[in-house]
Amino acid sequence: MMELALIFVLAAFVVEHVTQILMDLVPKAWHQVGEVPVARYVALALGLAVAFALGFDLFALMGFRPTAVWAPWLGQVLAGLIIGRGSNFVHDFLEGVRGWKENLRAQG
């Protein structure tokens, strides 16, 4: 679990910095579409690509083993969305998951 969490944070860190590098390569006029920064979409796409390429599954990270056929795919999409938010968000998310798992152990 800890190794997977570390790789998860590392992937988010890499996505965050690759997004910044890509945004530095395009003209400033392309950095904003309406109210939403383009970097958010770039990071989302990169996060999804990394999650699918590395086979990250959010359910597996949390310790669930769903039996539905679509579960690994859904777990990878959710992992990609979280990775795309950046390393700080991933760190906070993983801390929440750890606390949730500790509470479950303490209750039963």
CNS distance restraints for C-alpha pairs under 8 A (distance, minus, plus):
assign (resid   1 and name CA) (resid   5 and name CA) 6.16 0.50 0.50
assign (resid   1 and name CA) (resid  61 and name CA) 6.50 0.50 0.50
assign (resid   2 and name CA) (resid   6 and name CA) 6.15 0.50 0.50
assign (resid   3 and name CA) (resid   7 and name CA) 6.26 0.50 0.50
assign (resid   4 and name CA) (resid   8 and name CA) 6.07 0.50 0.50
assign (resid   4 and name CA) (resid  61 and name CA) 6.88 0.50 0.50
assign (resid   5 and name CA) (resid   9 and name CA) 6.29 0.50 0.50
assign (resid   5 and name CA) (resid  61 and name CA) 7.18 0.50 0.50
assign (resid   5 and name CA) (resid  94 and name CA) 7.19 0.50 0.50
assign (resid   6 and name CA) (resid  10 and name CA) 6.13 0.50 0.50
assign (resid   7 and name CA) (resid  11 and name CA) 5.99 0.50 0.50
assign (resid   8 and name CA) (resid  12 and name CA) 6.35 0.50 0.50
assign (resid   8 and name CA) (resid  56 and name CA) 7.88 0.50 0.50
assign (resid   8 and name CA) (resid  83 and name CA) 7.22 0.50 0.50
assign (resid   8 and name CA) (resid  90 and name CA) 7.54 0.50 0.50
assign (resid   9 and name CA) (resid  13 and name CA) 6.16 0.50 0.50
assign (resid   9 and name CA) (resid  83 and name CA) 7.68 0.50 0.50
assign (resid   9 and name CA) (resid  87 and name CA) 5.64 0.50 0.50
assign (resid   9 and name CA) (resid  90 and name CA) 6.04 0.50 0.50
assign (resid   9 and name CA) (resid  91 and name CA) 6.51 0.50 0.50
assign (resid  10 and name CA) (resid  14 and name CA) 6.18 0.50 0.50
assign (resid  10 and name CA) (resid  87 and name CA) 7.43 0.50 0.50
assign (resid  11 and name CA) (resid  15 and name CA) 6.12 0.50 0.50
assign (resid  11 and name CA) (resid  50 and name CA) 7.28 0.50 0.50
assign (resid  11 and name CA) (resid  83 and name CA) 6.78 0.50 0.50
assign (resid  12 and name CA) (resid  16 and name CA) 6.02 0.50 0.50
assign (resid  12 and name CA) (resid  47 and name CA) 7.20 0.50 0.50
assign (resid  12 and name CA) (resid  83 and name CA) 4.58 0.50 0.50
assign (resid  12 and name CA) (resid  84 and name CA) 6.45 0.50 0.50
assign (resid  12 and name CA) (resid  85 and name CA) 7.43 0.50 0.50
assign (resid  12 and name CA) (resid  86 and name CA) 4.98 0.50 0.50
assign (resid  12 and name CA) (resid  87 and name CA) 4.78 0.50 0.50
assign (resid  12 and name CA) (resid  90 and name CA) 6.93 0.50 0.50
assign (resid  13 and name CA) (resid  17 and name CA) 6.32 0.50 0.50
assign (resid  13 and name CA) (resid  86 and name CA) 6.19 0.50 0.50
assign (resid  13 and name CA) (resid  87 and name CA) 4.89 0.50 0.50
assign (resid  14 and name CA) (resid  18 and name CA) 5.97 0.50 0.50
assign (resid  15 and name CA) (resid  19 and name CA) 5.94 0.50 0.50
assign (resid  15 and name CA) (resid  43 and name CA) 6.32 0.50 0.50
assign (resid  15 and name CA) (resid  46 and name CA) 6.18 0.50 0.50
assign (resid  15 and name CA) (resid  47 and name CA) 6.30 0.50 0.50
assign (resid  15 and name CA) (resid  83 and name CA) 7.34 0.50 0.50
assign (resid  15 and name CA) (resid  84 and name CA) 6.66 0.50 0.50
assign (resid  15 and name CA) (resid  86 and name CA) 7.06 0.50 0.50
assign (resid  16 and name CA) (resid  20 and name CA) 6.44 0.50 0.50
assign (resid  16 and name CA) (resid  43 and name CA) 6.58 0.50 0.50
assign (resid  16 and name CA) (resid  84 and name CA) 7.27 0.50 0.50
assign (resid  16 and name CA) (resid  85 and name CA) 7.82 0.50 0.50
assign (resid  16 and name CA) (resid  86 and name CA) 5.36 0.50 0.50
assign (resid  16 and name CA) (resid  87 and name CA) 7.09 0.50 0.50
assign (resid  17 and name CA) (resid  21 and name CA) 6.23 0.50 0.50
assign (resid  18 and name CA) (resid  22 and name CA) 6.13 0.50 0.50
assign (resid  19 and name CA) (resid  23 and name CA) 6.11 0.50 0.50
assign (resid  19 and name CA) (resid  39 and name CA) 6.45 0.50 0.50
assign (resid  19 and name CA) (resid  42 and name CA) 6.28 0.50 0.50
assign (resid  19 and name CA) (resid  43 and name CA) 5.66 0.50 0.50
assign (resid  19 and name CA) (resid  46 and name CA) 7.78 0.50 0.50
assign (resid  20 and name CA) (resid  24 and name CA) 6.20 0.50 0.50
assign (resid  20 and name CA) (resid  39 and name CA) 7.48 0.50 0.50
assign (resid  21 and name CA) (resid  25 and name CA) 6.59 0.50 0.50
assign (resid  22 and name CA) (resid  26 and name CA) 6.88 0.50 0.50
assign (resid  23 and name CA) (resid  31 and name CA) 7.11 0.50 0.50
assign (resid  23 and name CA) (resid  39 and name CA) 6.58 0.50 0.50
assign (resid  26 and name CA) (resid  30 and name CA) 6.76 0.50 0.50
assign (resid  26 and name CA) (resid  31 and name CA) 7.74 0.50 0.50
assign (resid  27 and name CA) (resid  31 and name CA) 7.27 0.50 0.50
assign (resid  30 and name CA) (resid  38 and name CA) 7.28 0.50 0.50
assign (resid  31 and name CA) (resid  37 and name CA) 5.89 0.50 0.50
assign (resid  31 and name CA) (resid  38 and name CA) 5.24 0.50 0.50
assign (resid  31 and name CA) (resid  39 and name CA) 6.88 0.50 0.50
assign (resid  32 and name CA) (resid  36 and name CA) 6.02 0.50 0.50
assign (resid  32 and name CA) (resid  37 and name CA) 4.49 0.50 0.50
assign (resid  32 and name CA) (resid  38 and name CA) 5.40 0.50 0.50
assign (resid  33 and name CA) (resid  37 and name CA) 6.18 0.50 0.50
assign (resid  33 and name CA) (resid  38 and name CA) 6.34 0.50 0.50
assign (resid  36 and name CA) (resid  40 and name CA) 7.49 0.50 0.50
assign (resid  37 and name CA) (resid  41 and name CA) 7.59 0.50 0.50
assign (resid  38 and name CA) (resid  42 and name CA) 6.38 0.50 0.50
assign (resid  39 and name CA) (resid  43 and name CA) 5.97 0.50 0.50
assign (resid  40 and name CA) (resid  44 and name CA) 6.13 0.50 0.50
assign (resid  40 and name CA) (resid  84 and name CA) 7.82 0.50 0.50
assign (resid  40 and name CA) (resid  85 and name CA) 7.76 0.50 0.50
assign (resid  41 and name CA) (resid  45 and name CA) 6.19 0.50 0.50
assign (resid  42 and name CA) (resid  46 and name CA) 6.18 0.50 0.50
assign (resid  43 and name CA) (resid  47 and name CA) 5.90 0.50 0.50
assign (resid  43 and name CA) (resid  84 and name CA) 4.77 0.50 0.50
assign (resid  43 and name CA) (resid  85 and name CA) 6.98 0.50 0.50
assign (resid  43 and name CA) (resid  86 and name CA) 7.94 0.50 0.50
assign (resid  44 and name CA) (resid  48 and name CA) 6.22 0.50 0.50
assign (resid  44 and name CA) (resid  80 and name CA) 7.14 0.50 0.50
assign (resid  44 and name CA) (resid  81 and name CA) 6.02 0.50 0.50
assign (resid  44 and name CA) (resid  83 and name CA) 7.75 0.50 0.50
assign (resid  44 and name CA) (resid  84 and name CA) 4.39 0.50 0.50
assign (resid  44 and name CA) (resid  85 and name CA) 7.04 0.50 0.50
assign (resid  45 and name CA) (resid  49 and name CA) 6.17 0.50 0.50
assign (resid  45 and name CA) (resid  84 and name CA) 7.26 0.50 0.50
assign (resid  46 and name CA) (resid  50 and name CA) 6.09 0.50 0.50
assign (resid  46 and name CA) (resid  80 and name CA) 7.91 0.50 0.50
assign (resid  46 and name CA) (resid  84 and name CA) 6.58 0.50 0.50
assign (resid  47 and name CA) (resid  51 and name CA) 6.11 0.50 0.50
assign (resid  47 and name CA) (resid  79 and name CA) 7.84 0.50 0.50
assign (resid  47 and name CA) (resid  80 and name CA) 4.44 0.50 0.50
assign (resid  47 and name CA) (resid  81 and name CA) 6.17 0.50 0.50
assign (resid  47 and name CA) (resid  82 and name CA) 7.42 0.50 0.50
assign (resid  47 and name CA) (resid  83 and name CA) 4.99 0.50 0.50
assign (resid  47 and name CA) (resid  84 and name CA) 4.14 0.50 0.50
assign (resid  47 and name CA) (resid  85 and name CA) 7.91 0.50 0.50
assign (resid  48 and name CA) (resid  52 and name CA) 6.19 0.50 0.50
assign (resid  48 and name CA) (resid  76 and name CA) 7.59 0.50 0.50
assign (resid  48 and name CA) (resid  77 and name CA) 6.28 0.50 0.50
assign (resid  48 and name CA) (resid  79 and name CA) 7.46 0.50 0.50
assign (resid  48 and name CA) (resid  80 and name CA) 3.89 0.50 0.50
assign (resid  48 and name CA) (resid  81 and name CA) 6.29 0.50 0.50
assign (resid  48 and name CA) (resid  83 and name CA) 7.64 0.50 0.50
assign (resid  48 and name CA) (resid  84 and name CA) 7.09 0.50 0.50
assign (resid  49 and name CA) (resid  53 and name CA) 5.92 0.50 0.50
assign (resid  49 and name CA) (resid  80 and name CA) 7.15 0.50 0.50
assign (resid  50 and name CA) (resid  54 and name CA) 5.93 0.50 0.50
assign (resid  50 and name CA) (resid  80 and name CA) 6.87 0.50 0.50
assign (resid  51 and name CA) (resid  55 and name CA) 5.66 0.50 0.50
assign (resid  51 and name CA) (resid  56 and name CA) 4.90 0.50 0.50
assign (resid  51 and name CA) (resid  57 and name CA) 7.55 0.50 0.50
assign (resid  51 and name CA) (resid  76 and name CA) 5.68 0.50 0.50
assign (resid  51 and name CA) (resid  77 and name CA) 7.23 0.50 0.50
assign (resid  51 and name CA) (resid  79 and name CA) 6.11 0.50 0.50
assign (resid  51 and name CA) (resid  80 and name CA) 4.89 0.50 0.50
assign (resid  51 and name CA) (resid  83 and name CA) 7.68 0.50 0.50
assign (resid  52 and name CA) (resid  56 and name CA) 6.56 0.50 0.50
assign (resid  52 and name CA) (resid  76 and name CA) 6.06 0.50 0.50
assign (resid  52 and name CA) (resid  77 and name CA) 7.69 0.50 0.50
assign (resid  52 and name CA) (resid  80 and name CA) 7.52 0.50 0.50
assign (resid  55 and name CA) (resid  76 and name CA) 6.73 0.50 0.50
assign (resid  56 and name CA) (resid  75 and name CA) 7.51 0.50 0.50
assign (resid  56 and name CA) (resid  76 and name CA) 5.49 0.50 0.50
assign (resid  56 and name CA) (resid  79 and name CA) 6.39 0.50 0.50
assign (resid  56 and name CA) (resid  80 and name CA) 7.95 0.50 0.50
assign (resid  57 and name CA) (resid  61 and name CA) 6.36 0.50 0.50
assign (resid  57 and name CA) (resid  72 and name CA) 6.07 0.50 0.50
assign (resid  57 and name CA) (resid  73 and name CA) 7.75 0.50 0.50
assign (resid  57 and name CA) (resid  74 and name CA) 7.96 0.50 0.50
assign (resid  57 and name CA) (resid  75 and name CA) 4.50 0.50 0.50
assign (resid  57 and name CA) (resid  76 and name CA) 4.59 0.50 0.50
assign (resid  57 and name CA) (resid  78 and name CA) 7.83 0.50 0.50
assign (resid  57 and name CA) (resid  79 and name CA) 6.12 0.50 0.50
assign (resid  58 and name CA) (resid  62 and name CA) 6.36 0.50 0.50
assign (resid  58 and name CA) (resid  75 and name CA) 4.64 0.50 0.50
assign (resid  58 and name CA) (resid  76 and name CA) 6.25 0.50 0.50
assign (resid  58 and name CA) (resid  78 and name CA) 6.34 0.50 0.50
assign (resid  58 and name CA) (resid  79 and name CA) 5.09 0.50 0.50
assign (resid  59 and name CA) (resid  63 and name CA) 6.29 0.50 0.50
assign (resid  59 and name CA) (resid  64 and name CA) 5.12 0.50 0.50
assign (resid  59 and name CA) (resid  65 and name CA) 6.85 0.50 0.50
assign (resid  59 and name CA) (resid  66 and name CA) 7.59 0.50 0.50
assign (resid  59 and name CA) (resid  71 and name CA) 7.92 0.50 0.50
assign (resid  59 and name CA) (resid  72 and name CA) 7.65 0.50 0.50
assign (resid  59 and name CA) (resid  75 and name CA) 5.46 0.50 0.50
assign (resid  60 and name CA) (resid  64 and name CA) 5.36 0.50 0.50
assign (resid  60 and name CA) (resid  65 and name CA) 6.31 0.50 0.50
assign (resid  60 and name CA) (resid  75 and name CA) 7.79 0.50 0.50
assign (resid  62 and name CA) (resid  97 and name CA) 6.82 0.50 0.50
assign (resid  66 and name CA) (resid  71 and name CA) 6.18 0.50 0.50
assign (resid  67 and name CA) (resid  71 and name CA) 7.10 0.50 0.50
assign (resid  70 and name CA) (resid  74 and name CA) 6.17 0.50 0.50
assign (resid  71 and name CA) (resid  75 and name CA) 5.92 0.50 0.50
assign (resid  72 and name CA) (resid  76 and name CA) 6.12 0.50 0.50
assign (resid  73 and name CA) (resid  77 and name CA) 6.32 0.50 0.50
assign (resid  74 and name CA) (resid  78 and name CA) 6.21 0.50 0.50
assign (resid  75 and name CA) (resid  79 and name CA) 6.07 0.50 0.50
assign (resid  76 and name CA) (resid  80 and name CA) 6.04 0.50 0.50
assign (resid  77 and name CA) (resid  81 and name CA) 6.24 0.50 0.50
assign (resid  78 and name CA) (resid  82 and name CA) 6.31 0.50 0.50
assign (resid  79 and name CA) (resid  83 and name CA) 6.04 0.50 0.50
assign (resid  80 and name CA) (resid  84 and name CA) 5.97 0.50 0.50
assign (resid  81 and name CA) (resid  85 and name CA) 6.64 0.50 0.50
assign (resid  82 and name CA) (resid  86 and name CA) 7.33 0.50 0.50
assign (resid  82 and name CA) (resid  89 and name CA) 7.34 0.50 0.50
assign (resid  82 and name CA) (resid  90 and name CA) 6.33 0.50 0.50
assign (resid  83 and name CA) (resid  87 and name CA) 7.19 0.50 0.50
assign (resid  83 and name CA) (resid  90 and name CA) 6.44 0.50 0.50
assign (resid  85 and name CA) (resid  89 and name CA) 6.05 0.50 0.50
assign (resid  85 and name CA) (resid  90 and name CA) 7.31 0.50 0.50
assign (resid  86 and name CA) (resid  90 and name CA) 6.30 0.50 0.50
assign (resid  87 and name CA) (resid  91 and name CA) 6.02 0.50 0.50
assign (resid  88 and name CA) (resid  92 and name CA) 6.24 0.50 0.50
assign (resid  89 and name CA) (resid  93 and name CA) 6.05 0.50 0.50
assign (resid  90 and name CA) (resid  94 and name CA) 6.04 0.50 0.50
assign (resid  91 and name CA) (resid  95 and name CA) 6.21 0.50 0.50
assign (resid  92 and name CA) (resid  96 and name CA) 6.29 0.50 0.50
assign (resid  93 and name CA) (resid  97 and name CA) 6.31 0.50 0.50
assign (resid  94 and name CA) (resid  98 and name CA) 6.09 0.50 0.50
assign (resid  95 and name CA) (resid  99 and name CA) 6.19 0.50 0.50
assign (resid  96 and name CA) (resid 100 and name CA) 6.08 0.50 0.50
assign (resid  97 and name CA) (resid 101 and name CA) 6.14 0.50 0.50
assign (resid  98 and name CA) (resid 102 and name CA) 6.19 0.50 0.50
assign (resid  99 and name CA) (resid 103 and name CA) 6.19 0.50 0.50
assign (resid 100 and name CA) (resid 104 and name CA) 6.33 0.50 0.50
assign (resid 101 and name CA) (resid 105 and name CA) 6.33 0.50 0.50
assign (resid 102 and name CA) (resid 106 and name CA) 6.18 0.50 0.50
assign (resid 103 and name CA) (resid 107 and name CA) 6.19 0.50 0.50
assign (resid 104 and name CA) (resid 108 and name CA) 6.35 0.50 0.50
